[in-house]
């Protein structure tokens, strides 16, 4: 079995595992699972509409703490990176650079 077929088999029943989305739609663990599942299904065009609104909601819950915003930027960038969306990941990592330059290892 090829690696891609193994991945597709693994993600085949991902919808059942993602019931937490209804309770915690902006939970990073749920977002990464959904994004990877969409990527495996070759539905990459649906990843950004999933992640961007979730990221904005996460930022709105912020107490204007730079650390919180930095963590959101790092998390969303890493999710994009995990689904091979380098441009979107760079966008979030550049935002991280503005907020908390010390945490910008992903840009190196």
DRENTORKOL-3810 file (N, C-alpha, C; in nm, 4 decimals):
REM DRENTORKOL-3810
@n.u->0.0852; n.v->-0.1170; n.w->0.0000; ca.u->0.0000; ca.v->0.0000; ca.w->0.0000; c.u->0.0904; c.v->0.1242; c.w->0.0000
@n.u->0.0603; n.v->0.2171; n.w->-0.0882; ca.u->0.1414; ca.v->0.3373; ca.w->-0.0947; c.u->0.1138; c.v->0.4254; c.w->0.0257
@n.u->0.2054; n.v->0.5150; n.w->0.0480; ca.u->0.1916; ca.v->0.6049; ca.w->0.1629; c.u->0.0652; c.v->0.6899; c.w->0.1533
@n.u->0.0356; n.v->0.7365; n.w->0.0324; ca.u->-0.0833; ca.v->0.8194; ca.w->0.0150; c.u->-0.2111; c.v->0.7388; c.w->0.0431
@n.u->-0.2152; n.v->0.6150; n.w->-0.0016; ca.u->-0.3323; ca.v->0.5312; ca.w->0.0255; c.u->-0.3470; c.v->0.5049; c.w->0.1749
@n.u->-0.2338; n.v->0.4886; n.w->0.2428; ca.u->-0.2389; ca.v->0.4701; ca.w->0.3880; c.u->-0.2971; c.v->0.5926; c.w->0.4560
@n.u->-0.2541; n.v->0.7099; n.w->0.4111; ca.u->-0.3069; ca.v->0.8340; ca.w->0.4682; c.u->-0.4568; c.v->0.8466; c.w->0.4441
@n.u->-0.4985; n.v->0.8186; n.w->0.3219; ca.u->-0.6404; ca.v->0.8295; ca.w->0.2905; c.u->-0.7221; c.v->0.7321; c.w->0.3748
@n.u->-0.6694; n.v->0.6134; n.w->0.3946; ca.u->-0.7389; ca.v->0.5157; ca.w->0.4787; c.u->-0.7492; c.v->0.5668; c.w->0.6222
@n.u->-0.6402; n.v->0.6259; n.w->0.6715; ca.u->-0.6382; ca.v->0.6779; ca.w->0.8073; c.u->-0.7399; c.v->0.7908; c.w->0.8253
@n.u->-0.7529; n.v->0.8752; n.w->0.7236; ca.u->-0.8425; ca.v->0.9897; ca.w->0.7338; c.u->-0.9861; c.v->0.9576; c.w->0.6913
@n.u->-1.0095; n.v->0.8375; n.w->0.6431; ca.u->-1.1411; ca.v->0.8012; ca.w->0.5907; c.u->-1.2529; c.v->0.8270; c.w->0.6906
@n.u->-1.2282; n.v->0.7939; n.w->0.8145; ca.u->-1.3308; ca.v->0.8095; ca.w->0.9168; c.u->-1.3036; c.v->0.9281; c.w->1.0089
@n.u->-1.2321; n.v->1.0245; n.w->0.9591; ca.u->-1.1944; ca.v->1.1395; ca.w->1.0416; c.u->-1.3156; c.v->1.2191; c.w->1.0884
@n.u->-1.4194; n.v->1.2244; n.w->1.0076; ca.u->-1.5374; ca.v->1.3014; ca.w->1.0479; c.u->-1.5946; c.v->1.2519; c.w->1.1799
@n.u->-1.5947; n.v->1.1215; n.w->1.1995; ca.u->-1.6458; ca.v->1.0675; ca.w->1.3261; c.u->-1.5594; c.v->1.1101; c.w->1.4437
@n.u->-1.4294; n.v->1.1175; n.w->1.4196; ca.u->-1.3380; ca.v->1.1542; ca.w->1.5275; c.u->-1.3425; c.v->1.3025; c.w->1.5587
@n.u->-1.3987; n.v->1.3785; n.w->1.4713; ca.u->-1.3981; ca.v->1.5235; ca.w->1.4893; c.u->-1.5293; c.v->1.5769; c.w->1.5475
@n.u->-1.5967; n.v->1.4953; n.w->1.6243; ca.u->-1.7201; ca.v->1.5399; ca.w->1.6888; c.u->-1.6936; c.v->1.6536; c.w->1.7863
@n.u->-1.5709; n.v->1.6638; n.w->1.8334; ca.u->-1.5354; ca.v->1.7736; ca.w->1.9232; c.u->-1.5496; c.v->1.9090; c.w->1.8564
@n.u->-1.5472; n.v->1.9110; n.w->1.7253; ca.u->-1.5614; ca.v->2.0381; ca.w->1.6539; c.u->-1.6886; c.v->2.1114; c.w->1.6939
@n.u->-1.7921; n.v->2.0346; n.w->1.7204; ca.u->-1.9191; ca.v->2.0973; ca.w->1.7577; c.u->-1.9093; c.v->2.1639; c.w->1.8944
@n.u->-1.8320; n.v->2.1031; n.w->1.9826; ca.u->-1.8171; ca.v->2.1589; ca.w->2.1177; c.u->-1.7076; c.v->2.2642; c.w->2.1245
@n.u->-1.5988; n.v->2.2398; n.w->2.0554; ca.u->-1.4824; ca.v->2.3293; ca.w->2.0627; c.u->-1.4276; c.v->2.3527; c.w->1.9217
@n.u->-1.5002; n.v->2.4285; n.w->1.8398; ca.u->-1.4606; ca.v->2.4433; ca.w->1.6993; c.u->-1.3254; c.v->2.5116; c.w->1.6777
@n.u->-1.2817; n.v->2.5908; n.w->1.7725; ca.u->-1.1560; ca.v->2.6629; ca.w->1.7548; c.u->-1.0400; c.v->2.5978; c.w->1.8295
@n.u->-1.0601; n.v->2.4790; n.w->1.8794; ca.u->-0.9544; ca.v->2.4068; ca.w->1.9488; c.u->-0.8466; c.v->2.3689; c.w->1.8465
@n.u->-0.7212; n.v->2.4074; n.w->1.8715; ca.u->-0.6150; ca.v->2.3777; ca.w->1.7745; c.u->-0.6063; c.v->2.2306; c.w->1.7338
@n.u->-0.6280; n.v->2.1392; n.w->1.8260; ca.u->-0.6217; ca.v->1.9973; ca.w->1.7909; c.u->-0.7286; c.v->1.9609; c.w->1.6879
@n.u->-0.8465; n.v->2.0182; n.w->1.7018; ca.u->-0.9538; ca.v->1.9942; ca.w->1.6048; c.u->-0.9204; c.v->2.0584; c.w->1.4706
@n.u->-0.8670; n.v->2.1780; n.w->1.4757; ca.u->-0.8334; ca.v->2.2488; ca.w->1.3518; c.u->-0.7266; c.v->2.1744; c.w->1.2723
@n.u->-0.6257; n.v->2.1258; n.w->1.3410; ca.u->-0.5185; ca.v->2.0558; ca.w->1.2701; c.u->-0.5697; c.v->1.9247; c.w->1.2106
@n.u->-0.6535; n.v->1.8532; n.w->1.2827; ca.u->-0.7101; ca.v->1.7300; ca.w->1.2275; c.u->-0.7944; c.v->1.7582; c.w->1.1037
@n.u->-0.8801; n.v->1.8591; n.w->1.1134; ca.u->-0.9661; ca.v->1.8932; ca.w->0.9999; c.u->-0.8822; c.v->1.9394; c.w->0.8811
@n.u->-0.7825; n.v->2.0232; n.w->0.9060; ca.u->-0.6984; ca.v->2.0727; ca.w->0.7970; c.u->-0.6215; c.v->1.9586; c.w->0.7306
@n.u->-0.5669; n.v->1.8692; n.w->0.8091; ca.u->-0.4942; ca.v->1.7553; ca.w->0.7512; c.u->-0.5879; c.v->1.6633; c.w->0.6747
@n.u->-0.7079; n.v->1.6455; n.w->0.7254; ca.u->-0.8061; ca.v->1.5621; ca.w->0.6563; c.u->-0.8425; c.v->1.6246; c.w->0.5217
@n.u->-0.8688; n.v->1.7552; n.w->0.5213; ca.u->-0.8999; ca.v->1.8237; ca.w->0.3959; c.u->-0.7845; c.v->1.8127; c.w->0.2975
@n.u->-0.6630; n.v->1.8280; n.w->0.3474; ca.u->-0.5446; ca.v->1.8177; ca.w->0.2618; c.u->-0.5337; c.v->1.6768; c.w->0.2027
@n.u->-0.5564; n.v->1.5758; n.w->0.2846; ca.u->-0.5494; ca.v->1.4369; ca.w->0.2373; c.u->-0.6580; c.v->1.4092; c.w->0.1331
@n.u->-0.7704; n.v->1.4776; n.w->0.1452; ca.u->-0.8805; ca.v->1.4609; ca.w->0.0502; c.u->-0.8631; c.v->1.5501; c.w->-0.0736
@n.u->-0.7494; n.v->1.6207; n.w->-0.0795; ca.u->-0.7194; ca.v->1.7127; ca.w->-0.1895; c.u->-0.8232; c.v->1.8254; c.w->-0.1988
@n.u->-0.8669; n.v->1.8697; n.w->-0.0825; ca.u->-0.9640; ca.v->1.9797; ca.w->-0.0733; c.u->-0.8970; c.v->2.0998; c.w->-0.0067
@n.u->-0.7770; n.v->2.1305; n.w->-0.0541; ca.u->-0.6968; ca.v->2.2377; ca.w->0.0043; c.u->-0.7648; c.v->2.3736; c.w->-0.0025
@n.u->-0.8523; n.v->2.3923; n.w->-0.0998; ca.u->-0.9213; ca.v->2.5202; ca.w->-0.1120; c.u->-1.0146; c.v->2.5474; c.w->0.0061
@n.u->-1.0428; n.v->2.4459; n.w->0.0869; ca.u->-1.1317; ca.v->2.4627; ca.w->0.2026; c.u->-1.0561; c.v->2.4867; c.w->0.3335
@n.u->-0.9232; n.v->2.4801; n.w->0.3264; ca.u->-0.8448; ca.v->2.4945; ca.w->0.4489; c.u->-0.8428; c.v->2.6390; c.w->0.4988
@n.u->-0.8142; n.v->2.7311; n.w->0.4104; ca.u->-0.8075; ca.v->2.8714; ca.w->0.4530; c.u->-0.9422; c.v->2.9217; c.w->0.5062
@n.u->-1.0551; n.v->2.8895; n.w->0.4405; ca.u->-1.1839; ca.v->2.9312; ca.w->0.4974; c.u->-1.2145; c.v->2.8671; c.w->0.6326
@n.u->-1.1495; n.v->2.7578; n.w->0.6630; ca.u->-1.1639; ca.v->2.6950; ca.w->0.7943; c.u->-1.0777; c.v->2.7665; c.w->0.8980
@n.u->-0.9509; n.v->2.7897; n.w->0.8644; ca.u->-0.8547; ca.v->2.8397; ca.w->0.9626; c.u->-0.8637; c.v->2.9896; c.w->0.9893
@n.u->-0.8855; n.v->3.0680; n.w->0.8883; ca.u->-0.8814; ca.v->3.2136; ca.w->0.9069; c.u->-0.9895; c.v->3.2640; c.w->1.0039
@n.u->-1.1152; n.v->3.2250; n.w->0.9860; ca.u->-1.2160; ca.v->3.2709; ca.w->1.0828; c.u->-1.1900; c.v->3.2181; c.w->1.2240
@n.u->-1.1429; n.v->3.0945; n.w->1.2329; ca.u->-1.1122; ca.v->3.0378; ca.w->1.3647; c.u->-1.0005; c.v->3.1172; c.w->1.4315
@n.u->-0.8989; n.v->3.1514; n.w->1.3551; ca.u->-0.7873; ca.v->3.2289; ca.w->1.4100; c.u->-0.8353; c.v->3.3658; c.w->1.4574
@n.u->-0.9200; n.v->3.4292; n.w->1.3797; ca.u->-0.9713; ca.v->3.5601; ca.w->1.4194; c.u->-1.0543; c.v->3.5511; c.w->1.5472
@n.u->-1.1347; n.v->3.4448; n.w->1.5590; ca.u->-1.2110; ca.v->3.4270; ca.w->1.6833; c.u->-1.1175; c.v->3.4043; c.w->1.8016
@n.u->-1.0128; n.v->3.3290; n.w->1.7792; ca.u->-0.9151; ca.v->3.3047; ca.w->1.8858; c.u->-0.8491; c.v->3.4360; c.w->1.9275
@n.u->-0.8187; n.v->3.5202; n.w->1.8303; ca.u->-0.7553; ca.v->3.6490; ca.w->1.8603; c.u->-0.8514; c.v->3.7432; c.w->1.9319
@n.u->-0.9790; n.v->3.7376; n.w->1.8974; ca.u->-1.0785; ca.v->3.8234; ca.w->1.9630; c.u->-1.0948; c.v->3.7891; c.w->2.1100
@n.u->-1.0739; n.v->3.6632; n.w->2.1433; ca.u->-1.0828; ca.v->3.6214; ca.w->2.2831; c.u->-0.9597; c.v->3.6628; c.w->2.3619
@n.u->-0.8662; n.v->3.7201; n.w->2.2938; ca.u->-0.7423; ca.v->3.7644; ca.w->2.3562; c.u->-0.7683; c.v->3.8790; c.w->2.4526
@n.u->-0.6845; n.v->3.8883; n.w->2.5520; ca.u->-0.6917; ca.v->3.9995; ca.w->2.6463; c.u->-0.5905; c.v->4.1070; c.w->2.6067
@n.u->-0.5660; n.v->4.1179; n.w->2.4794; ca.u->-0.4663; ca.v->4.2105; ca.w->2.4254; c.u->-0.3259; c.v->4.1792; c.w->2.4763
@n.u->-0.3061; n.v->4.0575; n.w->2.5156; ca.u->-0.1745; ca.v->4.0132; ca.w->2.5588; c.u->-0.0942; c.v->3.9712; c.w->2.4369
@n.u->0.0237; n.v->4.0274; n.w->2.4181; ca.u->0.1059; ca.v->3.9870; ca.w->2.3038; c.u->0.1373; c.v->3.8372; c.w->2.3035
@n.u->0.1497; n.v->3.7794; n.w->2.4220; ca.u->0.1798; ca.v->3.6353; ca.w->2.4278; c.u->0.0675; c.v->3.5520; c.w->2.3682
@n.u->-0.0563; n.v->3.5907; n.w->2.3958; ca.u->-0.1706; ca.v->3.5163; ca.w->2.3406; c.u->-0.1730; c.v->3.5289; c.w->2.1891
@n.u->-0.1579; n.v->3.6499; n.w->2.1398; ca.u->-0.1567; ca.v->3.6703; ca.w->1.9944; c.u->-0.0412; c.v->3.5946; c.w->1.9305
@n.u->0.0741; n.v->3.5961; n.w->1.9956; ca.u->0.1900; ca.v->3.5244; ca.w->1.9429; c.u->0.1618; c.v->3.3745; c.w->1.9363
@n.u->0.0970; n.v->3.3207; n.w->2.0382; ca.u->0.0666; ca.v->3.1774; ca.w->2.0392; c.u->-0.0309; c.v->3.1412; c.w->1.9283
@n.u->-0.1298; n.v->3.2268; n.w->1.9056; ca.u->-0.2248; ca.v->3.2022; ca.w->1.7973; c.u->-0.1516; c.v->3.2045; c.w->1.6630
@n.u->-0.0666; n.v->3.3012; n.w->1.6436; ca.u->0.0093; ca.v->3.3113; ca.w->1.5182; c.u->0.0956; c.v->3.1872; c.w->1.4965
@n.u->0.1636; n.v->3.1451; n.w->1.6002; ca.u->0.2499; ca.v->3.0283; ca.w->1.5912; c.u->0.1687; c.v->2.9024; c.w->1.5616
@n.u->0.0557; n.v->2.8878; n.w->1.6281; ca.u->-0.0299; ca.v->2.7701; ca.w->1.6096; c.u->-0.0865; c.v->2.7635; c.w->1.4680
@n.u->-0.1423; n.v->2.8732; n.w->1.4221; ca.u->-0.2039; ca.v->2.8748; ca.w->1.2889; c.u->-0.0959; c.v->2.8570; c.w->1.1812
@n.u->0.0175; n.v->2.9215; n.w->1.1996; ca.u->0.1279; ca.v->2.9023; ca.w->1.1051; c.u->0.1709; c.v->2.7569; c.w->1.0979
@n.u->0.1802; n.v->2.6925; n.w->1.2114; ca.u->0.2215; ca.v->2.5519; ca.w->1.2151; c.u->0.1180; c.v->2.4613; c.w->1.1482
@n.u->-0.0095; n.v->2.4936; n.w->1.1653; ca.u->-0.1137; ca.v->2.4135; ca.w->1.0995; c.u->-0.1014; c.v->2.4267; c.w->0.9481
@n.u->-0.0853; n.v->2.5498; n.w->0.9015; ca.u->-0.0669; ca.v->2.5700; ca.w->0.7574; c.u->0.0574; c.v->2.4959; c.w->0.7076
@n.u->0.1627; n.v->2.5024; n.w->0.7843; ca.u->0.2854; ca.v->2.4338; ca.w->0.7454; c.u->0.2633; c.v->2.2822; c.w->0.7366
@n.u->0.1823; n.v->2.2275; n.w->0.8270; ca.u->0.1580; ca.v->2.0835; ca.w->0.8286; c.u->0.0780; c.v->2.0354; c.w->0.7069
@n.u->0.0100; n.v->2.1281; n.w->0.6397; ca.u->-0.0656; ca.v->2.0913; ca.w->0.5197; c.u->-0.0008; c.v->2.1496; c.w->0.3941
@n.u->0.1274; n.v->2.1801; n.w->0.4064; ca.u->0.2096; ca.v->2.2244; ca.w->0.2928; c.u->0.1592; c.v->2.3527; c.w->0.2275
@n.u->0.1095; n.v->2.4442; n.w->0.3106; ca.u->0.0632; ca.v->2.5738; ca.w->0.2611; c.u->0.1620; c.v->2.6810; c.w->0.3099
@n.u->0.2755; n.v->2.6859; n.w->0.2442; ca.u->0.3862; ca.v->2.7702; ca.w->0.2886; c.u->0.3525; c.v->2.9195; c.w->0.2890
@n.u->0.2813; n.v->2.9662; n.w->0.1869; ca.u->0.2493; ca.v->3.1096; ca.w->0.1803; c.u->0.1634; c.v->3.1536; c.w->0.2984
@n.u->0.0626; n.v->3.0739; n.w->0.3302; ca.u->-0.0249; ca.v->3.1081; ca.w->0.4426; c.u->0.0519; c.v->3.0977; c.w->0.5746
@n.u->0.1366; n.v->2.9975; n.w->0.5873; ca.u->0.2175; ca.v->2.9825; ca.w->0.7088; c.u->0.3082; c.v->3.1039; c.w->0.7258
@n.u->0.3724; n.v->3.1465; n.w->0.6184; ca.u->0.4616; ca.v->3.2635; ca.w->0.6246; c.u->0.3859; c.v->3.3879; c.w->0.6674
@n.u->0.2634; n.v->3.4025; n.w->0.6205; ca.u->0.1818; ca.v->3.5192; ca.w->0.6576; c.u->0.1631; c.v->3.5245; c.w->0.8098
@n.u->0.1332; n.v->3.4095; n.w->0.8702; ca.u->0.1138; ca.v->3.4059; ca.w->1.0153; c.u->0.2456; c.v->3.4188; c.w->1.0898
@n.u->0.3517; n.v->3.3618; n.w->1.0362; ca.u->0.4828; ca.v->3.3755; ca.w->1.1012; c.u->0.5330; c.v->3.5199; c.w->1.0948
@n.u->0.5014; n.v->3.5904; n.w->0.9870; ca.u->0.5406; ca.v->3.7326; ca.w->0.9783; c.u->0.4620; c.v->3.8161; c.w->1.0803
@n.u->0.3392; n.v->3.7805; n.w->1.0998; ca.u->0.2600; ca.v->3.8495; ca.w->1.2041; c.u->0.3215; c.v->3.8215; c.w->1.3412
@n.u->0.3648; n.v->3.6991; n.w->1.3613; ca.u->0.4330; ca.v->3.6621; ca.w->1.4860; c.u->0.5591; c.v->3.7469; c.w->1.5051
@n.u->0.6316; n.v->3.7683; n.w->1.3986; ca.u->0.7538; ca.v->3.8489; ca.w->1.4036; c.u->0.7253; c.v->3.9896; c.w->1.4543
@n.u->0.6126; n.v->4.0460; n.w->1.4152; ca.u->0.5758; ca.v->4.1808; ca.w->1.4602; c.u->0.5362; c.v->4.1819; c.w->1.6077
@n.u->0.4710; n.v->4.0737; n.w->1.6516; ca.u->0.4176; ca.v->4.0686; ca.w->1.7876; c.u->0.5235; c.v->4.0297; c.w->1.8895
@n.u->0.5964; n.v->3.9249; n.w->1.8596; ca.u->0.6948; ca.v->3.8732; ca.w->1.9549; c.u->0.8147; c.v->3.8146; c.w->1.8788
@n.u->0.9081; n.v->3.9004; n.w->1.8403; ca.u->1.0209; ca.v->3.8573; ca.w->1.7572; c.u->1.1023; c.v->3.7406; c.w->1.8137
@n.u->1.1068; n.v->3.7284; n.w->1.9435; ca.u->1.1874; ca.v->3.6212; ca.w->2.0039; c.u->1.1344; c.v->3.4817; c.w->1.9723
@n.u->1.0087; n.v->3.4713; n.w->1.9311; ca.u->0.9483; ca.v->3.3411; ca.w->1.9042; c.u->0.9459; c.v->3.3070; c.w->1.7569
@n.u->1.0295; n.v->3.3683; n.w->1.6784; ca.u->1.0232; ca.v->3.3524; ca.w->1.5336; c.u->1.1173; c.v->3.2478; c.w->1.4769
@n.u->1.1411; n.v->3.1412; n.w->1.5477; ca.u->1.2244; ca.v->3.0341; ca.w->1.4946; c.u->1.1729; c.v->2.9773; c.w->1.3624
@n.u->1.0396; n.v->2.9678; n.w->1.3421; ca.u->0.9919; ca.v->2.9117; ca.w->1.2151; c.u->1.0373; c.v->2.9892; c.w->1.0925
@n.u->1.0726; n.v->3.1161; n.w->1.1085; ca.u->1.1169; ca.v->3.1952; ca.w->0.9936; c.u->1.2634; c.v->3.1728; c.w->0.9601
@n.u->1.3370; n.v->3.1142; n.w->1.0534; ca.u->1.4807; ca.v->3.0956; ca.w->1.0299; c.u->1.5090; c.v->2.9905; c.w->0.9269
END
